[in-house]
Amino acid sequence: MKKILLFAVILLIASMLVFAGGGKEKSGGIGAGVLATGEWNAYTDVNDKGSSTAVITSSEEEIGGEKVITHRIVGNVTTQFQYGFAGWGLDADEATIEKYKTAKAFSFWILGDGKAYTIKFKTSNIQDFGYFEYRFATEPGEAMYIEVPMGFFFQPSWAAPARKNQELVTGIEWQTHESWRKDPRNNPFEVKIWNFKVHN
């Protein structure tokens, strides 16, 4: 019995190391991946009569002995708009979009604030914004390695059901929502993301 418990603890620790850390990437068997390229941008609910904010700044940093481009996103999600949201995304170049079409998984590092976020796989056959998405939590001040196989992406329950067709991909975005926040007036957020990769 003790041997079984010890094995279970070792297995749990090993699986945790795949998803958290601050240095070198620890792949869960999906290969090294290729860095996604394009223009990074932030977006909010302002066009939907909301008042959320989001600003993105990019800079070169040394992390774990490696020089990387990091993207810091700072904003605030309010509830003046019932479905308030803010987020950021990559306006990918043609080469990266082509890789999205056959991707088996995506990965990235994120330095979070203890709040929840989603990564969204956007396709042109979805008209109600119910894109396929994967929700993940962050730890305050802790760098985490997030690995998302394509099978982890699902539509939200309110969306009109659609087929996940990678050939119709239009982009990747990250987002946070007012419904995940506790304060009805002030919901600041701040994250830093780097090494967003596509695994084919």
N, C-alpha and C positions, 0 to 999 in steps of 0.2 A: 504493500500500500504506500509506504514511504517513497519507494522508487517511482511509482506512478505520479505521486504529487510533485516530486522533484522534477521529473520530466515535464510535467504540465507547467511548472513555474518557469523552467528554462525556455520552453516553447513560447510562453507569453512574453517574456523579456525580449526574445529574438524578434517576434512580430512587432513589438513596440519600437525597436530600433530601426525598423524599416521606415517608419512614418515620422520619427522625431529625431532632432539633432541639430547641430549647427555647423558641421564641417562637410566632409565629403558625402556625396550622394550614396544612398544605400538602396540599390534597385531590388525590387521584389521579383527579379527574373525576367524583366521585360526588355532588357538591353539598355545601352547607354542613351539612346535617343538623340534627337537633333534639336538644337536651339531654334525656337520659333522666332521669326523676324518680321518686322513691320513697324508701324507707328503706334505707340501706346497713348491712350486717351482716357479721360474720366467723363462720366455722364450722371445726370440726376433726373428727378421727376419734374423739373421746372416747366417743361412743355406740356405736362399733364396737370398744371395748376398747383404743383407742389412747391415746396420751398427748401428742399434738401440741397446740400452743397457737397462738392468733391473737387479736390485739386490734386493733380499728379505731378511729381517732379522726378526726373531720372538723373542718376549720377553713377560714376564708376567708384567701386569700393573694393577693398580686399577682404574676402571672407574665407576663412579656413585655408589661407595661403594662396587663394586664387582670386585674380582680378575679375570682377563681374559687374554688369550693369544692373543696378537695383532701381526699382520704381516704388516710390513712397506715395501713398494715397492718404490724404487727410480730408475729413468731411464731417457732416452732421446730417442725420436723418430725422426729419420732423414728422409729426402726425397731422399737420394742417391739411395735408392731402391724405385721404383715408388709406391709400395703398402706397405710402411714401417709400421711396427707394433711392439708392445711390450706388454707383459702382464704377468699374473701370474695365477696359478691354484692350485687345490688340487688333488694330487694323492691319491684318496680315498681308504680306506680299503674296504674289502668285505662287511662288515656290512653296510657301508654307501652307497656303490653301490646298494645294495639291496633296501635301502630306496629310492634312486633316482628313482627306477623303478615304484614306486607307489606314488611318491611325488605329492602333490596337489599345493605346493608352496615352495619357498625358501626365506630366509631372511638373512640379515646381516647388520652390522653397518659399515659405512665408513667415515673416515675423509679425505675430498677431497681437491683439489686444484683449483676448479672452471672449470675443464675440463670434457669432456665427456668420458664415458667408456661403454663397453657392458659386460653383463654376458652371457656366451655361454653354451648351453646344447648340448653336443657332443654325437652323435650316430654313430654306425658303418655302417649304411646304407648310409651315406653321404660321397662321395669320393672327392668332390671339395672344401672342407673346408667351404661350405655354411651352417654352423651349425645354429640351431635355437638359436636366441639371443634376448636380451632385452637391449635397450640402455637407459642410464640414465645420468643425469648431476649431478655434485657435486658443492658445494659452498665452496669457499676458507676458510679453517680453521674451517669449521662447520661440526660437527658430524651429520650424517644423517642415519636414519633407512630406509632401502630399503626392500620392500616386493614384491616378484615377483610370482604371480600365474602362473601355467603352461600355461594357456591360453594367457599369455603376450609374450611368446616366438614365434618369427616368423623368417623364413629364410630371408636373404637379397635378394634384387630384382635380383641380378645377378646370384644367385644360381640355380642349376637344382632342380626343385621341388621334394620334398621327403615327405613321410608321417612321422609325428612325432610319433615315436615308442619308448616309454619309456623303453621297455624291452631291447632295443639295446643300452642303454646309456653306454658311455665309460668314461665320466667325465664332470666336470664343470670347465670353465676357465673364466677369465676376460681379457679384451683387450682394447687397445687404438690404434688409427690409425693416420697416417700422414695426411690423407685427412681431419681430424678434426682440424688440426693445422694451424696456420697463418704464422709462420716463416719457410722458406724453408731450414734452416740450423740447427737451434737449438730449440728443443721442449722438454724441461725438464718436468718431471711429478713426483709427489710424493703423495702417498695415504697411508692410514693405514686402515686395515680391521680387524674386529673381530666378534665373535659370528655368524659365518656362520651356519645356521640351515636348516634342512629339515623338512617340515611339511607334514605329511601323513594323 
